[in-house]
């Protein structure tokens, strides 16, 4: 376009020439080429990339130079071609066309000050021949200086504007990058709605998470992306809901909502602000959101840790306490019938000691699964800690039903477990308390259930027991005994007694069993059956066992060399890896020969059959001591361990010996089987608990090699035991009753005796399974038939065998199971017969 204008100007000048066409000198041609090249340079500069990358002030300088050069060369071309010096009119035309062409150039360049400079330069050159030289020089100098300073100011202003624009662009670019990284890092996302609450924009973060459902989101109300609350305006946390803020067009911040557009549960925190035009017209909402899912999951995990046991997943102690407190209080404010079970695993400690804590943890997990399988939806199970569990049964108070549930729990938990390819067998004891009968507060109910649990343990473990008021005194007595036992160990109140073990062949004393006794300074002699369980619960059994071992070795070391000493070893001692070292140290200190020490080990050590048990047996046998299997047949294990356990002797439990000589009993057959088994395995046998001659004769007949019991001697102190060894070369003569007498229990209770429709109130004493002695009936003829009424619901026939004054001996028409009478579910029967156990 510039070239066209300039060519048109030359044509105009040519037509305006009166003499004809202009004559182009070589100077005019050269100047014409220069102006054409400069005009082309302007066009080229506007197209090349490197020019656009130049700083703003360099672009201005370069454009200024090119524009001035174009204007000056074009003006010179016109002057040279049209002889403008001789024609003022042509000079004016030259000025006009110079103005037009310069304006065109500056429009292309886009810089207004270049117009003034280029135009003025062309005018000055054109008017040079028409003005005096001095005036021209002054005017041109002033103009050039003013234009120069104006151009520099403009350049600075443009440069500052350029920097401002570049800064703004950089900030915008940086903001876009930060927002993009913010979204890509899944830290948050952005959204926008129209005035109707419909989504018009949502970040790509949601696109990626929602997958194919993203396109369906556009145009939907944003409230459809979240789960509704139960209330329209208030959320569960008490804050206003998203829908409320959208409808009221009010700003909101960090509202927690749950998304419904994903397959998995996700939580968002949404903030937003309303958008208004300058005149106050509402356009919609614009805001942001962040993902709260990880935080919610973390909070849920913390809640799980706070309320549930991390190992078993059951409710922990605090949560169970809270559930119990809420369950006890009914909507009417009264105490709701509730049953509470406290469970304690039997022999769990030996699993931890033998197989380690990881195995113990695995066992607890399996126990919890079995417990949940029994409880089901009828109750709430929890873990108190350690090996103790709790079960809550709301609304259940029937004792028969609770007993049935307890028996199922005991049966299920007592089944064998497989832990790391090792078979483990444990048991469980259960204490039961019922609200409101046994307490109306959580504290009282838990305390009484705990007392019932102790009673269950004392009853032999593996049973359940209901709370009874008498248990408070028992618990207090047990605590006092535990403190006294600790004191007894410190003050050396314990001592040993020795019961002979006699050979059935020549009735010579082959050895003694060392038995611990406690002489309490106030209570007197306390039975081991009383303080040994307390020692086990208090963790004192290992200390007592080691004291017994060292004391027995020390006292027996000076006795005749053919006499052996048997010492009981608890499962806790056996599980101790350092036990063989303790044995070696005791033998070395006392200088007792290893083959004179016999360690009596119960079957309970085989509840955990593994390499550790086998290694313990090997280490003990390598010392040279003898091993005896104590209480055989009364434990929980199978006979498989006898194939590899290196026992020297099997001890037949007294429960099989007592009453074995009586008719209608299978004890003799059991003893015979045990003897045959021992002989086949090349082991000795010893029967304990023999008290009568008929029992002794039976034991000898069945082939037992040794006998231990009151038939020969009660346990003796060390001096008496040594004296017995020197009596007739160690032989001992049996003494005692000839025949076994049926077990009797002393009692003094009022009962009713019926004869010929007459009812007599009498007292019953010395009850046995086949008869009893009655006090209160005078001179009853022998053979008189009577009806004994222990309770309104329990009667049986009896016949008078003898009578002396007011005492009468009666024989029952059938055997009475005293144990069933004591454990009868009939409260009246328990009241009448229950005290026989203590007697």
C-alpha positions in Angstrom: 0.0 0.0 0.0 2.9 2.4 0.8 4.5 1.7 -2.5 1.2 2.3 -4.3 0.8 5.6 -2.7 4.3 6.7 -3.5 4.0 5.5 -7.1 0.7 7.5 -7.4 2.5 10.5 -6.1 5.2 10.3 -8.7 2.6 9.9 -11.4 0.8 12.9 -10.1 3.9 15.0 -10.2 4.6 13.8 -13.7 1.2 14.8 -14.9 1.5 18.1 -13.2 4.7 18.9 -15.0 4.0 21.5 -17.7 6.9 20.5 -19.8 5.9 16.9 -20.0 7.0 13.9 -18.3 9.5 14.1 -15.5 13.1 13.3 -16.3 14.5 10.9 -13.8 18.1 11.4 -13.0 20.3 8.8 -11.6 20.0 10.4 -8.2 16.3 10.2 -8.3 16.4 6.6 -9.3 18.7 5.7 -6.5 16.6 7.5 -3.9 13.5 5.8 -5.3 15.1 2.4 -4.8 16.0 3.4 -1.2 12.5 4.3 -0.3 11.1 1.2 -1.9 13.6 -1.0 0.1 12.8 0.8 3.4 9.1 0.3 2.8 9.7 -3.4 2.2 11.9 -3.5 5.3 8.9 -2.3 7.4 6.8 -5.1 6.0 9.5 -7.7 6.6 10.2 -6.6 10.1 6.6 -6.9 11.0 6.7 -10.6 9.8 9.9 -12.0 11.2 9.9 -13.7 14.7 13.2 -12.4 16.0 12.0 -8.8 15.7 9.0 -9.6 17.9 11.3 -11.1 20.5 13.4 -7.9 20.7 12.9 -5.6 23.7 10.4 -2.8 23.1 12.9 0.0 23.1 14.9 -1.7 20.4 11.8 -2.2 18.3 11.0 1.5 18.5 14.5 2.6 17.6 14.7 0.2 14.6 11.2 1.3 13.4 12.1 5.0 13.8 15.3 4.6 11.8 13.5 2.8 8.9 10.5 5.3 8.9 12.9 8.3 8.8 15.0 6.7 6.0 11.9 6.0 4.0 10.5 9.5 4.4 13.8 11.3 3.6 14.5 9.1 0.6 11.0 9.6 -0.8 11.2 13.4 -0.3 14.6 13.4 -2.0 13.3 11.4 -4.9 10.5 13.8 -5.5 12.8 16.8 -5.3 15.3 15.3 -7.7 12.7 14.2 -10.1 10.4 17.2 -10.2 12.9 20.0 -9.7 10.9 21.0 -6.7 13.3 23.8 -5.9 11.9 25.9 -8.8 8.3 25.2 -8.0 6.8 26.0 -4.5 3.5 24.3 -5.6 5.2 21.0 -6.2 7.0 21.4 -2.9 3.6 21.7 -1.2 2.4 18.6 -3.1 5.6 16.8 -1.9 4.8 17.8 1.7 1.2 16.4 1.4 2.3 13.1 -0.1 5.1 12.9 2.3 2.6 13.2 5.1 0.3 10.6 3.6 3.1 8.1 3.1 4.6 8.7 6.5 1.2 8.2 8.1 0.8 4.9 6.3 4.2 3.8 7.5 3.5 4.7 11.1 0.1 3.0 11.0 1.9 -0.1 10.0 4.5 0.4 12.7 1.9 1.5 15.2 4.0 4.2 16.8 2.5 7.8 16.7 5.6 9.7 17.4 7.4 8.2 14.4 4.7 10.0 12.3 5.8 13.3 13.6 9.5 12.7 13.2 9.3 11.1 9.7 6.8 13.7 8.5 8.9 16.6 9.8 12.0 15.2 8.3 10.4 14.9 4.9 9.0 18.4 5.2 12.3 19.9 6.2 14.1 18.3 3.3 11.4 19.4 0.9 11.3 23.0 2.1 15.1 23.3 2.4 15.5 25.0 -1.0 12.6 27.5 -0.2 13.8 28.8 3.1 16.9 30.8 4.1 19.6 28.6 5.4 19.9 30.1 8.9 16.2 30.0 9.6 16.0 26.5 8.3 18.9 25.4 10.4 17.5 26.9 13.6 14.0 25.5 13.1 15.3 22.1 12.1 17.6 21.9 15.2 14.8 22.9 17.6 12.5 20.5 16.0 14.9 17.6 16.0 15.8 18.1 19.7 12.2 18.3 20.8 11.3 15.3 18.7 14.3 13.4 20.1 13.4 14.0 23.8 9.8 13.3 23.1 10.7 10.0 21.4 13.0 9.0 24.3 10.2 9.7 26.8 7.8 7.7 24.7 10.3 4.9 24.6 10.7 4.8 28.4 6.9 4.8 28.8 6.5 2.0 26.3 9.2 0.1 28.0 7.6 0.4 31.4 4.2 -0.6 29.9 5.9 -3.5 28.3 7.4 -4.6 31.6 4.0 -4.2 33.3 2.2 -6.2 30.7 4.9 -8.9 30.8 4.7 -9.0 34.6 0.9 -9.4 34.4 1.3 -12.1 31.8 3.9 -13.9 34.0 1.6 -13.6 37.0 -1.3 -15.0 35.1 0.8 -17.8 33.7 2.2 -18.6 37.1 -1.3 -18.5 38.6 -2.5 -20.9 35.9 0.4 -23.2 36.6 -0.2 -23.2 40.3 -3.9 -23.8 39.9 -3.1 -26.6 37.5 -0.6 -28.2 39.9 -3.1 -27.7 42.7 -5.7 -29.7 40.8 -3.3 -32.3 39.4 -2.0 -33.0 42.9 -5.6 -33.8 43.9 -5.4 -31.1 46.6 -8.6 -29.4 45.3 -10.8 -28.5 42.4 -13.0 -25.7 41.2 -16.6 -25.3 40.1 -19.1 -22.8 38.9 -22.8 -22.8 38.5 -25.4 -20.6 36.8 -28.1 -18.6 38.6 -30.2 -21.8 38.8 -27.5 -23.8 40.6 -26.6 -25.9 37.5 -23.0 -26.8 36.9 -21.4 -24.8 34.1 -17.8 -25.6 34.9 -16.0 -28.3 37.0 -12.3 -29.1 37.2 -10.6 -31.9 35.3 -9.9 -33.5 38.7 -13.5 -34.5 39.0 -13.4 -35.6 35.4 -10.6 -38.1 36.1 -12.3 -39.4 39.3 -15.8 -39.6 37.8 -14.6 -41.2 34.6 -17.4 -41.6 32.0 -19.9 -39.9 34.2 -18.3 -36.5 33.8 -20.3 -35.4 30.8 -23.5 -36.2 32.6 -22.5 -33.7 35.4 -22.7 -30.6 33.2 -26.0 -28.9 33.6 -26.9 -30.9 36.7 -27.7 -29.0 39.9 -24.7 -29.2 42.1 -26.8 -30.4 45.0 -27.3 -33.7 43.1 -23.6 -34.5 43.5 -23.8 -34.9 47.3 -25.8 -37.1 49.6 -28.8 -35.3 51.2 -29.0 -34.8 55.0 -31.8 -36.0 57.0 -32.7 -32.3 57.8 -33.2 -29.8 55.0 -31.2 -26.9 56.5 -29.0 -28.3 59.3 -26.2 -30.9 58.8 -25.4 -33.5 61.4 -22.5 -31.3 62.6 -24.9 -28.4 63.2 -23.7 -26.3 60.2 -25.9 -24.9 57.5 -26.2 -27.2 54.4 -25.1 -26.5 50.9 -28.6 -26.3 49.7 -29.5 -23.7 52.2 -26.6 -21.4 51.1 -27.4 -21.9 47.4 -31.0 -20.9 47.9 -30.2 -17.9 50.1 -27.3 -16.8 47.8 -25.0 -16.4 50.7 -21.3 -17.2 50.8 -20.2 -20.4 52.5 -16.9 -22.0 53.6 -15.7 -25.6 54.1 -19.0 -27.4 54.3 -18.5 -31.1 54.6 -20.5 -33.2 52.2 -20.5 -36.8 51.0 -20.3 -37.4 47.2 -22.7 -39.7 45.4 -21.1 -39.8 41.9 -18.3 -42.3 42.7 -18.5 -46.0 43.4 -16.4 -45.6 46.5 -17.3 -43.3 49.4 -15.8 -39.9 49.1 -16.1 -36.8 51.3 -15.6 -33.1 50.1 -15.1 -29.8 51.8 -16.8 -27.1 49.6 -16.5 -23.4 49.7 -18.2 -20.8 47.4 -19.2 -17.2 46.8 -22.1 -15.8 44.9 -21.4 -13.9 41.6 -23.1 -10.5 40.9 -22.9 -8.1 38.1 -22.1 -4.4 38.6 -25.8 -3.6 38.8 -26.4 -6.4 41.4 -27.8 -9.0 39.1 -27.1 -12.6 40.4 -25.2 -14.8 38.0 -24.5 -17.9 40.0 -21.8 -19.4 42.3 -18.1 -19.9 41.9 -16.0 -21.8 44.4 -13.6 -24.6 45.2 -13.6 -28.0 46.8 -11.1 -30.3 48.6 -11.1 -34.0 49.1 -11.7 -35.0 52.8 -11.7 -38.7 52.1 -8.2 -39.4 53.5 -8.9 -37.3 56.5 -12.2 -39.0 57.1 -10.6 -42.4 56.8 -7.9 -41.3 59.2 -10.6 -40.0 61.7 -12.4 -43.3 61.3 -9.2 -45.2 62.0 -8.6 -43.2 65.1 -12.2 -43.8 66.1 -11.7 -47.5 65.5 -8.6 -47.5 67.7 -10.4 -45.6 70.4 -13.4 -47.9 70.4 -12.3 -51.3 69.1 -9.5 -53.7 70.0 -6.8 -53.4 67.3 -6.0 -57.1 67.5 -9.3 -58.9 67.5 -11.6 -56.2 66.1 -13.9 -56.5 69.1 -15.2 -53.6 71.2 -12.5 -52.5 73.7 -12.9 -51.9 77.4 -14.1 -48.3 77.2 -16.6 -48.9 74.5 -18.0 -52.0 76.3 -18.4 -49.9 79.4 -20.3 -47.3 77.5 -22.5 -49.9 75.9 -23.2 -51.5 79.3 -24.1 -48.2 80.8 -26.6 -47.4 78.0 -28.0 -50.9 78.1 -28.8 -50.9 81.8 -30.9 -47.7 81.6 -34.3 -48.3 79.9 -36.3 -45.4 78.4 -38.5 -45.4 81.5 -35.5 -44.8 83.7 -35.6 -48.3 85.3 -32.8 -50.9 85.2 -33.1 -53.1 82.1 -32.6 -56.9 82.6 -29.0 -57.5 81.3 -26.6 -60.4 81.7 -22.8 -59.8 81.7 -20.3 -62.6 81.0 -16.6 -62.2 82.0 -14.4 -64.7 80.3 -10.8 -65.6 81.2 -8.8 -68.0 79.1 -7.3 -71.0 81.0 -3.6 -71.9 80.2 -3.2 -69.0 77.8 -0.1 -67.8 79.6 1.7 -71.0 78.8 1.0 -70.4 75.1 2.7 -67.0 75.3 5.6 -68.3 77.3 6.2 -71.3 75.0 5.4 -70.1 71.5 5.8 -66.4 72.0 3.5 -63.4 71.8 2.8 -63.6 68.0 1.4 -67.1 68.6 -0.6 -65.7 71.5 -2.0 -62.9 69.3 -3.0 -65.4 66.6 -4.7 -67.5 69.3 -6.7 -64.5 70.6 -7.9 -63.8 67.0 -9.2 -67.3 66.7 -10.8 -67.2 70.1 -12.6 -64.0 69.2 -14.0 -65.5 66.0 -15.4 -68.5 67.9 -16.9 -66.2 70.5 -18.6 -64.1 67.9 -19.9 -67.3 66.3 -21.6 -68.3 69.5 -22.9 -64.9 70.6 -24.1 -63.8 67.2 -26.7 -61.0 67.2 -28.0 -61.9 70.7 -25.2 -60.0 72.5 -22.2 -57.7 72.2 -18.7 -59.2 72.6 -15.6 -57.3 73.6 -12.1 -57.7 74.8 -11.1 -56.4 78.2 -7.4 -56.8 77.6 -4.9 -59.6 77.8 -6.8 -62.9 77.7 -10.0 -61.6 79.2 -13.2 -61.1 77.2 -16.6 -59.6 77.9 -20.1 -60.5 76.5 -23.2 -58.5 77.1 -26.7 -59.9 76.6 -29.4 -57.2 76.8 -32.8 -58.4 77.9 -31.7 -61.9 78.8 -31.9 -62.9 82.4 -33.1 -66.6 82.3 -30.4 -68.6 84.1 -31.1 -71.8 82.1 -30.6 -70.0 78.8 -27.5 -68.2 80.1 -26.1 -71.5 81.3 -26.7 -73.0 77.9 -24.9 -70.2 76.2 -22.0 -70.4 78.6 -21.6 -74.1 78.0 -21.6 -73.6 74.3 -18.9 -70.9 74.7 -16.8 -73.2 76.9 -17.1 -76.1 74.5 -16.3 -74.0 71.4 -13.2 -72.3 72.9 -11.9 -75.5 74.4 -11.6 -77.2 71.0 -7.9 -77.5 69.8 -6.4 -74.7 67.7 -3.6 -74.8 65.1 -1.1 -72.0 65.5 1.9 -72.1 63.1 1.3 -75.9 62.5 1.3 -76.5 66.3 -1.8 -77.8 68.0 -2.8 -75.8 71.0 -5.5 -76.5 73.5 -6.8 -74.0 76.1 -9.9 -73.6 78.2 -12.1 -70.8 79.5 -13.8 -69.9 82.7 -16.9 -67.7 82.8 -18.3 -65.5 85.5 -21.9 -64.3 85.1 -23.8 -61.4 86.8 -27.4 -60.4 86.0 -28.9 -57.0 86.4 -30.8 -55.8 88.3 -30.5 -58.9 90.6 -26.7 -58.6 91.0 -26.3 -54.8 90.5 -28.0 -51.8 88.9 -24.8 -50.0 87.9 -22.1 -50.9 85.5 -19.4 -50.8 88.2 -21.3 -53.2 90.5 -22.2 -55.6 87.7 -18.6 -55.8 86.5 -17.3 -56.3 90.0 -19.8 -59.1 90.8 -19.2 -60.8 87.4 -15.5 -60.7 88.2 -16.2 -62.3 91.6 -18.2 -65.0 89.8 -15.2 -65.5 87.5 -12.9 -66.2 90.4 -15.4 -68.7 91.8 -15.4 -70.5 88.4 -11.6 -70.7 88.4 -11.6 -72.0 92.0 -14.2 -74.6 91.0 -11.6 -76.2 88.7 -11.6 -73.9 85.6 -13.4 -74.7 82.4 -16.8 -74.0 84.1 -19.2 -71.1 84.5 -20.4 -69.6 87.8 -23.2 -67.2 88.7 -22.6 -64.4 91.2 -23.5 -65.1 94.8 -23.3 -62.7 97.7 -21.0 -64.9 99.6 -18.3 -64.3 97.0 -17.5 -60.9 98.4 -16.1 -62.5 101.6 -14.3 -65.1 99.5 -12.7 -62.4 97.3 -11.5 -60.4 100.4 -10.1 -63.6 101.9 -8.3 -64.4 98.7 -6.7 -61.0 98.5 -5.6 -61.2 102.1 -4.1 -64.7 101.5 -2.2 -63.4 98.5 -0.6 -60.6 100.5 0.2 -63.1 103.3 1.7 -65.6 100.8 4.1 -62.9 99.5 5.1 -62.2 103.1 5.4 -66.0 103.8 8.0 -66.3 101.0 10.0 -63.4 102.3 9.9 -64.7 105.9 10.4 -68.4 105.1 7.1 -69.6 106.5 6.9 -72.4 103.9 8.3 -75.9 104.7 8.4 -79.3 103.0 6.9 -82.6 104.0 7.7 -85.9 102.4 5.3 -88.8 101.5 6.8 -92.2 101.0 6.6 -94.0 97.7 6.6 -97.8 98.4 7.5 -100.7 96.1 4.7 -103.2 95.8 7.2 -106.1 95.5 9.0 -105.8 98.9 7.2 -102.9 100.5 10.5 -100.9 100.7 10.5 -97.2 100.5 11.9 -96.3 97.1 11.5 -92.6 97.4 9.6 -89.7 98.6 7.4 -87.0 97.1 8.3 -83.5 98.3 5.1 -81.5 99.2 5.0 -77.8 100.1 3.1 -76.7 103.2 2.3 -73.3 104.7 2.0 -72.7 108.3 0.2 -69.4 108.6 1.0 -67.5 111.9 -2.6 -66.7 112.5 -4.7 -69.1 110.4 -2.5 -72.1 111.1 -1.9 -74.8 108.4 -3.3 -73.8 105.0 -3.9 -76.4 102.4 -1.9 -76.4 99.1 -5.3 -76.7 97.3 -6.0 -73.2 98.7 -2.7 -71.3 98.3 -1.3 -72.9 95.1 -4.1 -71.5 92.8 -3.5 -68.1 94.4 0.2 -68.4 93.8 -0.5 -69.2 90.1 -2.7 -66.2 89.7 -0.3 -63.9 91.5 2.7 -65.1 89.4 4.5 -66.7 92.4 4.3 -70.3 91.4 7.7 -70.3 89.7 9.3 -68.8 92.7 7.7 -71.4 95.0 8.6 -74.2 92.6 12.3 -73.2 92.5 12.4 -72.9 96.3 10.8 -76.4 96.6 13.4 -77.9 94.2 16.4 -76.4 95.9 15.2 -77.2 99.4 14.2 -80.8 98.6 17.6 -81.5 96.9 19.4 -79.9 99.9 17.6 -81.9 102.5 17.5 -85.3 100.7 21.2 -85.2 99.6 22.3 -86.7 103.0 19.7 -89.5 102.9 20.5 -93.1 101.7 21.7 -93.2 98.1 18.9 -95.6 97.0 16.2 -93.1 98.0 14.8 -90.9 95.2 13.0 -87.6 95.6 10.1 -86.5 93.5 9.4 -82.8 92.9 6.4 -81.4 91.2 7.1 -79.1 88.2 4.4 -76.5 87.2 3.7 -75.8 83.5 5.0 -72.3 84.0 8.4 -73.7 85.3 8.5 -76.2 82.4 7.9 -73.4 79.9 10.9 -71.4 81.2 13.9 -71.9 78.9 16.2 -71.5 81.9 14.6 -74.3 83.9 17.3 -76.9 83.0 19.9 -74.5 84.3 18.0 -74.1 87.6 17.9 -77.9 87.9 21.6 -78.2 87.3 22.4 -75.5 89.8 20.2 -77.1 92.5 21.9 -80.5 91.9 25.4 -79.0 92.0 24.7 -76.9 95.1 23.2 -79.9 97.1 25.6 -82.5 95.5 22.6 -84.7 94.9 23.0 -87.3 92.2 21.0 -86.5 89.1 19.4 -90.0 88.9 18.0 -89.5 92.4 15.8 -86.5 91.3 12.5 -87.3 89.8 10.6 -84.4 88.2 6.8 -84.9 88.1 5.3 -83.2 85.1 1.6 -82.9 84.4 -0.1 -83.5 81.1 -0.9 -79.8 80.7 2.6 -79.2 79.3 1.5 -81.1 76.2 -1.3 -78.7 75.5 1.2 -77.0 73.3 2.9 -79.7 71.2 5.9 -78.3 69.4 9.7 -78.3 69.1 10.2 -76.3 72.3 8.5 -79.0 74.4 10.6 -81.7 72.8 13.8 -79.7 73.3 13.0 -79.2 77.0 12.5 -82.9 77.5 15.8 -83.6 75.7 17.7 -81.1 77.9 16.3 -82.5 81.1 17.1 -86.0 80.1 20.6 -85.0 79.2 21.1 -83.8 82.8 20.3 -87.4 84.0 17.2 -86.7 86.0 14.2 -89.0 85.9 10.8 -87.9 84.5 7.4 -88.9 85.8 4.1 -88.2 84.2 1.8 -86.9 87.0 -2.0 -87.1 87.2 -2.2 -89.4 84.1 -5.6 -89.5 82.5 -7.0 -86.4 84.0 -5.6 -83.9 81.5 -6.6 -82.7 78.1 -4.0 -84.3 75.8 -4.0 -87.4 73.7 -1.8 -90.4 74.1 0.3 -89.4 71.1 2.9 -87.6 73.3 3.8 -90.9 75.0 5.5 -92.1 71.8 8.2 -89.5 72.1 8.2 -88.1 75.6 11.0 -89.8 77.6 9.1 -90.6 80.8 10.5 -93.1 83.3 7.3 -93.5 85.3 3.5 -92.9 85.0 1.6 -91.8 88.1 -2.0 -93.0 88.2 -4.2 -90.2 89.6 -5.9 -90.8 93.0 -9.3 -90.3 91.3 -8.9 -93.7 89.7 -7.5 -95.4 92.8 -10.1 -94.3 95.4 -13.1 -96.5 95.2 -11.5 -98.9 92.7 -12.2 -101.9 94.9 -15.9 -101.2 95.2 -18.3 -103.1 93.0 -19.9 -101.4 89.9 -16.9 -99.2 89.2 -14.7 -99.1 86.1 -11.7 -97.7 87.9 -10.0 -101.1 88.1 -10.3 -101.5 84.4 -8.7 -98.1 83.9 -5.8 -98.8 86.2 -5.2 -102.1 84.5 -5.1 -100.4 81.1 -2.7 -97.8 82.3 -0.4 -100.5 83.8 -0.4 -102.4 80.5 0.4 -99.3 78.6 3.3 -98.4 80.9 4.7 -102.0 80.7 4.6 -101.8 76.9 6.5 -98.6 77.0 9.0 -99.9 79.6 7.8 -97.4 82.2 7.2 -97.8 85.9 3.8 -97.1 87.5 2.8 -95.6 90.8 -0.7 -95.4 92.2 -1.4 -92.4 94.5 -4.2 -92.0 97.0 -4.4 -95.6 98.3 -6.1 -95.5 101.8 -7.5 -99.0 102.4 -6.3 -102.6 102.3 -8.7 -103.6 99.6 -7.4 -100.8 97.4 -3.8 -101.8 98.1 -4.5 -105.4 97.3 -6.2 -104.5 94.0 -3.3 -102.2 93.0 -0.8 -105.1 93.6 -3.0 -107.5 91.7 -3.2 -105.2 88.7 0.5 -104.9 88.6 1.4 -101.4 89.7 5.1 -101.2 90.7 4.7 -98.5 93.3 2.1 -97.1 95.7 1.8 -93.8 97.5 -1.0 -93.0 100.0 -2.2 -92.9 103.6 -2.3 -96.7 103.6 1.4 -96.4 104.3 2.0 -93.0 105.7 0.8 -89.4 105.6 3.4 -86.8 104.6 6.2 -86.5 107.1 8.6 -83.8 108.0 12.2 -84.4 107.1 13.3 -85.9 110.5 10.4 -88.3 110.5 11.0 -89.4 106.9 14.7 -90.1 107.7 13.8 -92.1 110.8 11.3 -94.1 108.8 14.1 -95.1 106.4 16.2 -96.5 109.2 13.3 -98.5 110.6 13.7 -102.2 109.5 15.9 -101.3 106.6 13.4 -99.0 104.9 10.4 -101.4 104.9 7.0 -100.1 105.9 3.8 -101.8 107.0 0.5 -100.7 105.6 -2.2 -99.7 108.1 -5.7 -98.5 107.7 -9.3 -99.6 107.0 -9.8 -102.9 105.4 -12.5 -101.9 103.0 -13.3 -98.8 101.1 -16.1 -96.9 102.6 -18.6 -95.0 100.5 -17.9 -91.2 100.6 -19.9 -89.3 103.1 -20.4 -85.7 103.8 -21.2 -84.1 107.1 -24.2 -81.9 107.3 -26.9 -80.7 109.7 -30.1 -79.7 108.0 -33.8 -80.1 108.7 -35.7 -82.3 106.3 -39.1 -84.1 106.3 -39.5 -87.9 106.8 -42.9 -89.3 105.7 -44.3 -92.6 107.2 -47.9 -93.7 106.9 -49.0 -90.2 105.8 -47.4 -88.7 108.9 -44.8 -86.0 108.3 -41.9 -85.7 110.8 -39.3 -82.9 110.9 -35.9 -84.4 111.6 -32.2 -83.5 111.0 -30.0 -85.4 108.6 -26.3 -86.0 109.2 -23.5 -87.8 107.5 -25.2 -88.3 104.1 -23.7 -90.7 101.6 -24.6 -91.9 98.2 -26.5 -95.0 99.7 -27.6 -93.8 103.1 -27.6 -91.3 105.9 -28.1 -90.9 109.6 -31.3 -89.2 110.9 -31.6 -87.4 114.3 -35.1 -86.9 115.7 -36.9 -90.2 115.3 -37.0 -92.4 118.4 -36.8 -96.2 118.4 -37.6 -96.8 114.7 -38.0 -100.6 114.1 -35.5 -102.1 111.7 -36.9 -102.5 108.2 -39.3 -99.6 108.5 -39.9 -98.0 105.1 -39.6 -94.2 105.0 -39.9 -91.4 102.4 -37.1 -88.9 102.6 -38.1 -85.4 101.4 -35.0 -83.2 100.8 -37.2 -80.6 99.1 -40.9 -80.5 97.9 -39.6 -81.5 94.5 -37.0 -84.1 95.5 -38.1 -87.3 97.3 -36.8 -90.9 97.5 -37.5 -94.1 99.4 -35.3 -95.4 102.3 -35.3 -98.3 104.8 -34.3 -98.2 108.5 -31.2 -100.4 109.1 -30.6 -99.5 112.8 -31.9 -97.2 115.5 -30.4 -96.1 118.8 -32.4 -93.6 120.9 -33.2 -90.7 118.6 -30.7 -91.7 115.9 -31.6 -93.8 113.0 -29.5 -95.2 110.1 -31.3 -95.5 106.8 -30.4 -97.1 103.5 -31.6 -95.4 100.3 -33.4 -97.5 97.6 -31.1 -96.0 95.0 -27.7 -94.3 94.9 -27.8 -90.5 95.4 -25.4 -88.4 93.3 -24.1 -85.9 95.9 -22.4 -83.8 93.3 -25.6 -83.3 91.3 -27.4 -82.5 94.5 -24.9 -79.7 95.2 -25.0 -78.4 91.7 -28.7 -78.7 91.4 -30.5 -75.8 89.7 -33.2 -75.9 92.3 -32.4 -73.1 94.8 -34.0 -74.9 97.7 -32.0 -78.0 97.0 -28.8 -75.9 96.9 -29.7 -74.3 100.2 -30.3 -77.7 101.8 -27.4 -79.7 100.4 -24.9 -77.1 99.2 -23.1 -76.8 102.5 -22.1 -80.4 102.4 -19.2 -79.5 100.1 -17.6 -77.4 102.9 -18.1 -80.2 105.4 
